[in-house]
């Protein structure tokens, strides 16, 4: 049995994790007798938390919404989720604030408060998550207020009972990338087969609403982007590596998001193809419907805008720009134009035959 302060924090965490707790189950989870549980409930109420208690079948203890926002008790994985999510939203706030001349947004303020309140043992681990995680490079206007809100990221995948996965894997890989340690894990490929991968982890990037690990694959001697929702049983053996130069232009949209081309890499002879699409609609309207994230949306007149992106899966991008639902023209590269023609041909084939009678 811990001190009263420790027990109250543990009690708060348990009440926040489940809608209703029976008295015996809650006492067992805390390892205290029923009388001590009742005293700790009263202490929690004295701190301003509204805890309802009901007798009989289906009764128990329940934490009610309060009139003010109370302090939260977070586990390590919950803290990782909060830091990653707030950092992502703060990046979008910064883009909008810089354009509008505004100051720091609420997400950045909340992120700083959480980091200040972390115990010493967690600060280095959360610092590693921040250092090794890249906010989403969402498509938005390059001048003027941001026209797109932060996209909702798809899950990290379940942690499961067979080793590190989900947010635990996210934190382990971030720490490994931060201190330059090798990592190994099981990864499910597009063919559905699970294989062990040994890597040098570098960055974790949110691209097209999914989290990816950018790493050098030791067995294939090549750069790879691994979807984190397909990763489990992460292990960090402790051996270290010397960082390699960033991947070259043309490595793919996920790498372009983490290592944007600058200077001579962004253009010129031999440069990777750049996608450019002119939409006949305002940027604000296009940004709400455009699924592609690793690019920039710029106004090109009162009712037109231009989307520019680095090397991509051109067939996927052809579908993404068509799904916006407004007239558009593919400006470059030829690969995107050919992919658009293939998409149009498939759509025409799908509706061949006489018009159905109404």
C-alpha positions as CSV (number, residue, x, y, z in Angstrom):
1,X,0.0,0.0,0.0
2,X,1.5,3.3,-1.1
3,X,1.2,6.8,0.4
4,X,-2.2,8.5,0.3
5,X,-1.0,10.9,-2.4
6,X,0.3,8.0,-4.6
7,X,-2.9,6.1,-4.1
8,X,-5.1,9.1,-5.0
9,X,-3.2,9.5,-8.3
10,X,-3.5,5.8,-9.0
11,X,-7.2,6.0,-8.2
12,X,-7.7,8.9,-10.6
13,X,-5.9,7.1,-13.4
14,X,-8.2,4.0,-12.9
15,X,-11.4,6.0,-12.8
16,X,-10.4,7.8,-16.0
17,X,-9.7,4.5,-17.7
18,X,-13.1,2.9,-17.3
19,X,-16.7,4.2,-17.2
20,X,-17.8,2.4,-14.0
21,X,-15.8,0.5,-11.4
22,X,-17.4,-1.8,-8.8
23,X,-16.1,-1.2,-5.3
24,X,-14.4,-4.6,-4.9
25,X,-12.8,-4.4,-8.3
26,X,-11.4,-0.9,-7.6
27,X,-10.1,-1.9,-4.2
28,X,-8.4,-5.0,-5.6
29,X,-6.8,-2.9,-8.4
30,X,-5.4,-0.5,-5.9
31,X,-4.5,-3.3,-3.4
32,X,-6.3,-1.6,-0.5
33,X,-9.3,-2.6,1.8
34,X,-12.8,-1.1,1.1
35,X,-12.5,1.4,4.0
36,X,-9.2,2.8,2.6
37,X,-10.8,3.1,-0.8
38,X,-13.7,5.1,0.6
39,X,-11.3,7.5,2.3
40,X,-9.3,7.9,-1.0
41,X,-12.5,8.6,-2.9
42,X,-13.3,11.4,-0.3
43,X,-9.8,12.8,-0.8
44,X,-10.3,12.9,-4.6
45,X,-13.6,14.7,-4.1
46,X,-11.9,17.2,-1.9
47,X,-9.6,18.0,-4.8
48,X,-12.5,19.0,-7.0
49,X,-13.2,15.7,-8.8
50,X,-16.9,14.7,-8.9
51,X,-17.0,10.9,-8.2
52,X,-20.5,9.4,-8.2
53,X,-21.3,6.2,-6.2
54,X,-24.2,3.9,-6.7
55,X,-25.3,0.9,-4.7
56,X,-26.8,-2.4,-5.8
57,X,-26.5,-4.4,-9.1
58,X,-24.8,-2.4,-11.8
59,X,-23.6,0.2,-9.3
60,X,-20.1,1.3,-8.5
61,X,-17.9,4.4,-8.7
62,X,-17.9,6.7,-11.7
63,X,-15.9,9.9,-12.5
64,X,-18.3,12.6,-13.6
65,X,-17.5,15.5,-15.9
66,X,-16.5,18.5,-13.8
67,X,-17.1,22.2,-14.3
68,X,-13.4,22.9,-14.9
69,X,-10.6,21.0,-16.6
70,X,-8.9,18.9,-13.9
71,X,-5.3,17.6,-14.0
72,X,-4.9,14.3,-15.8
73,X,-2.8,11.3,-14.8
74,X,-1.2,9.8,-17.9
75,X,0.7,6.6,-18.5
76,X,3.9,6.6,-20.5
77,X,2.0,5.4,-23.7
78,X,-0.7,8.1,-23.1
79,X,2.0,10.7,-22.7
80,X,3.6,9.6,-26.0
81,X,0.2,9.9,-27.8
82,X,-0.4,13.3,-26.3
83,X,3.1,14.6,-27.2
84,X,3.0,13.3,-30.8
85,X,-0.6,14.6,-31.4
86,X,0.0,18.0,-29.9
87,X,3.3,18.4,-31.8
88,X,1.5,17.6,-35.0
89,X,-1.3,20.1,-34.3
90,X,1.2,22.7,-33.1
91,X,3.0,22.5,-36.5
92,X,-0.2,23.4,-38.2
93,X,-0.8,26.2,-35.7
94,X,2.6,27.6,-36.4
95,X,2.0,27.6,-40.1
96,X,-1.2,29.5,-39.7
97,X,0.2,31.8,-37.0
98,X,3.2,32.8,-39.1
99,X,1.0,33.7,-42.0
100,X,-1.5,35.6,-39.9
101,X,1.1,37.2,-37.6
102,X,-0.4,35.4,-34.6
103,X,1.5,34.2,-31.6
104,X,1.8,30.7,-30.1
105,X,-1.3,28.5,-30.4
106,X,-3.0,26.4,-27.6
107,X,-1.5,23.1,-28.8
108,X,2.1,24.4,-28.4
109,X,1.2,25.8,-25.0
110,X,-0.3,22.5,-23.9
111,X,2.7,20.6,-25.2
112,X,5.1,22.8,-23.2
113,X,3.0,22.3,-20.0
114,X,2.9,18.5,-20.4
115,X,6.7,18.4,-20.9
116,X,7.3,20.6,-17.8
117,X,5.1,18.3,-15.7
118,X,6.7,15.0,-16.7
119,X,8.8,13.1,-14.2
120,X,12.6,13.1,-14.7
121,X,12.6,9.4,-15.8
122,X,10.2,10.1,-18.7
123,X,11.6,13.4,-20.0
124,X,14.5,11.8,-22.0
125,X,12.2,9.2,-23.5
126,X,9.6,11.8,-24.6
127,X,12.5,14.1,-25.8
128,X,13.6,11.2,-28.0
129,X,10.0,10.9,-29.4
130,X,10.0,14.6,-30.3
131,X,13.5,14.6,-31.8
132,X,12.8,11.5,-34.0
133,X,9.3,12.4,-35.1
134,X,8.4,14.6,-38.1
135,X,5.1,16.5,-38.1
136,X,2.9,15.9,-41.1
137,X,3.8,18.1,-44.1
138,X,0.1,18.7,-44.9
139,X,-0.8,20.4,-48.2
140,X,-1.6,24.0,-47.5
141,X,-1.3,27.5,-48.9
142,X,2.2,28.8,-48.9
143,X,1.0,32.4,-48.4
144,X,-2.0,33.5,-46.4
145,X,-3.8,31.7,-43.7
146,X,-3.6,27.9,-43.7
147,X,-6.6,26.4,-45.5
148,X,-6.4,22.8,-44.2
149,X,-6.8,21.5,-40.7
150,X,-4.6,18.8,-39.3
151,X,-5.6,15.4,-40.7
152,X,-6.5,12.6,-38.4
153,X,-3.7,10.1,-38.3
154,X,-4.5,6.4,-38.6
155,X,-3.6,4.2,-35.7
156,X,-0.2,2.9,-34.8
157,X,-1.6,-0.7,-34.6
158,X,-2.5,-2.8,-31.6
159,X,0.2,-3.5,-29.0
160,X,-0.9,-7.1,-28.6
161,X,0.3,-9.5,-26.0
162,X,3.3,-10.8,-28.0
163,X,5.8,-7.9,-27.7
164,X,6.2,-4.3,-28.4
165,X,3.7,-2.9,-30.9
166,X,1.5,0.2,-31.2
167,X,2.6,3.2,-29.1
168,X,5.2,1.1,-27.3
169,X,6.8,0.3,-30.7
170,X,6.5,4.0,-31.6
171,X,8.4,5.0,-28.4
172,X,11.0,2.3,-28.7
173,X,11.8,3.2,-32.3
174,X,12.0,6.9,-31.6
175,X,14.4,6.3,-28.7
176,X,16.5,4.0,-31.0
177,X,16.6,6.7,-33.7
178,X,17.5,9.4,-31.3
179,X,20.6,7.6,-29.8
180,X,21.5,5.8,-33.2
181,X,20.8,2.2,-32.0
182,X,20.0,-0.7,-34.3
183,X,16.5,-2.1,-34.1
184,X,14.8,-5.2,-35.3
185,X,11.1,-6.0,-35.6
186,X,8.5,-8.1,-37.4
187,X,6.9,-6.3,-40.4
188,X,3.9,-7.4,-42.5
189,X,4.5,-6.6,-46.2
190,X,2.0,-5.8,-48.9
191,X,1.8,-9.5,-49.7
192,X,0.6,-10.2,-46.2
193,X,3.7,-12.1,-45.2
194,X,5.5,-11.2,-41.9
195,X,9.3,-11.0,-42.0
196,X,11.9,-9.9,-39.5
197,X,13.7,-6.7,-40.5
198,X,17.0,-5.4,-39.1
199,X,17.4,-1.6,-39.5
200,X,19.1,1.6,-38.7
201,X,16.1,3.8,-37.7
202,X,16.2,7.5,-38.6
203,X,12.9,9.3,-38.5
204,X,9.2,8.7,-37.9
205,X,7.0,10.6,-40.3
206,X,3.2,11.2,-40.7
207,X,2.5,11.1,-44.4
208,X,-0.9,10.6,-46.1
209,X,-2.5,10.0,-42.7
210,X,-0.2,7.1,-41.8
211,X,2.9,6.8,-39.6
212,X,6.1,5.5,-41.2
213,X,9.5,4.6,-40.0
214,X,12.3,5.8,-42.3
215,X,15.2,3.4,-41.9
216,X,18.2,1.8,-43.7
217,X,17.4,-1.9,-44.1
218,X,20.6,-3.8,-43.2
219,X,19.6,-7.0,-45.0
220,X,18.6,-5.3,-48.3
221,X,21.2,-2.5,-48.1
222,X,18.6,0.1,-49.1
223,X,16.4,2.9,-47.7
224,X,12.9,1.7,-46.7
225,X,9.7,3.3,-45.3
226,X,7.9,0.9,-42.9
227,X,4.2,1.5,-42.0
228,X,4.2,1.5,-38.2
229,X,0.7,-0.1,-38.0
230,X,2.3,-3.2,-39.6
231,X,5.2,-3.4,-37.1
232,X,5.3,-5.5,-33.9
233,X,7.8,-7.2,-31.6
234,X,10.3,-4.3,-31.7
235,X,13.6,-5.0,-30.0
236,X,16.6,-2.7,-29.5
237,X,19.7,-4.8,-28.9
238,X,21.9,-1.9,-27.9
239,X,24.5,-1.8,-30.8
240,X,25.0,1.6,-32.4
241,X,25.6,2.9,-36.0
242,X,27.1,5.9,-37.7
243,X,24.5,8.0,-39.4
244,X,24.3,7.8,-43.2
245,X,23.7,10.7,-45.6
246,X,20.0,11.4,-46.3
247,X,18.4,9.5,-49.1
248,X,18.7,11.0,-52.6
249,X,15.8,12.9,-54.3
250,X,13.3,10.5,-55.8
251,X,13.3,8.0,-52.9
252,X,9.6,8.5,-52.4
253,X,7.0,10.9,-50.8
254,X,7.6,9.7,-47.3
255,X,11.3,10.5,-47.6
256,X,10.6,13.8,-49.3
257,X,8.5,14.7,-46.3
258,X,11.4,14.1,-43.9
259,X,14.2,15.3,-46.1
260,X,12.8,18.1,-48.3
261,X,15.0,18.9,-51.3
262,X,16.8,22.2,-51.2
263,X,19.1,24.0,-53.5
264,X,20.4,21.9,-56.4
265,X,18.3,18.9,-55.3
266,X,15.0,20.7,-55.9
267,X,15.5,21.2,-59.7
268,X,17.9,21.2,-62.5
269,X,19.2,18.5,-64.8
270,X,18.8,15.0,-63.4
271,X,16.4,16.1,-60.6
272,X,13.5,13.9,-59.6
273,X,10.2,14.7,-61.3
274,X,7.9,17.2,-59.6
275,X,4.2,16.8,-59.8
276,X,2.1,19.9,-60.6
277,X,-1.6,20.1,-60.9
278,X,-3.7,23.3,-61.6
279,X,-7.1,23.2,-60.0
280,X,-10.0,25.4,-61.2
281,X,-11.2,26.2,-57.7
282,X,-10.0,28.2,-54.7
283,X,-7.3,26.7,-52.5
284,X,-9.5,26.6,-49.5
285,X,-12.0,24.3,-51.3
286,X,-9.3,22.0,-52.7
287,X,-7.4,21.7,-49.4
288,X,-10.5,20.3,-47.7
289,X,-10.9,17.4,-50.3
290,X,-7.3,16.7,-51.3
291,X,-6.1,13.4,-49.7
292,X,-2.4,13.9,-50.7
293,X,-0.5,15.5,-47.9
294,X,3.2,15.7,-48.9
295,X,3.0,18.8,-51.0
296,X,2.1,22.5,-51.2
297,X,-1.1,24.2,-52.3
298,X,-0.6,27.7,-53.7
299,X,-3.2,30.2,-54.9
300,X,-2.9,30.8,-58.7
301,X,-5.5,33.5,-59.1
302,X,-8.9,34.4,-57.5
303,X,-10.5,31.0,-58.2
304,X,-7.5,28.8,-59.1
305,X,-4.7,27.0,-57.2
306,X,-1.7,24.9,-57.9
307,X,-0.7,21.7,-56.1
308,X,3.0,20.9,-56.2
309,X,4.6,17.7,-54.8
310,X,7.8,15.7,-54.9
311,X,8.2,12.2,-56.3
312,X,5.1,10.1,-55.6
313,X,3.2,7.1,-56.5
314,X,1.7,8.7,-59.7
315,X,-1.2,6.2,-60.1
316,X,-2.3,6.9,-56.5
317,X,-1.8,10.7,-56.9
318,X,-3.9,10.6,-60.2
319,X,-6.8,9.1,-58.2
320,X,-6.3,11.6,-55.3
321,X,-6.5,14.7,-57.5
322,X,-9.5,13.3,-59.4
323,X,-11.3,12.7,-56.2
324,X,-11.2,16.4,-55.3
325,X,-14.2,16.8,-57.6
326,X,-13.3,20.0,-59.4
327,X,-11.9,20.7,-62.9
328,X,-8.1,20.4,-63.1
329,X,-5.2,20.1,-65.5
330,X,-2.0,18.0,-65.0
331,X,1.0,20.2,-65.7
332,X,3.8,17.7,-64.9
333,X,5.4,15.3,-65.0
334,X,4.7,13.0,-67.9
335,X,4.4,10.1,-65.5
336,X,1.4,11.7,-63.8
337,X,-0.2,12.5,-67.1
338,X,0.1,8.9,-68.2
339,X,-1.3,7.7,-64.9
340,X,-4.3,10.1,-65.3
341,X,-5.0,8.7,-68.8
342,X,-4.9,5.2,-67.4
343,X,-7.4,6.2,-64.7
344,X,-9.7,7.8,-67.3
345,X,-9.5,4.7,-69.5
346,X,-10.4,2.4,-66.6
347,X,-13.3,4.7,-65.6
348,X,-14.6,4.6,-69.2
349,X,-14.3,0.8,-69.4
350,X,-16.3,0.5,-66.2
351,X,-19.4,2.2,-67.7
352,X,-19.4,0.8,-71.3
353,X,-22.7,-0.4,-72.6
354,X,-26.1,1.2,-73.2
355,X,-27.3,3.9,-70.8
356,X,-29.7,2.3,-68.3
357,X,-33.3,3.3,-68.5
358,X,-34.6,5.5,-65.8
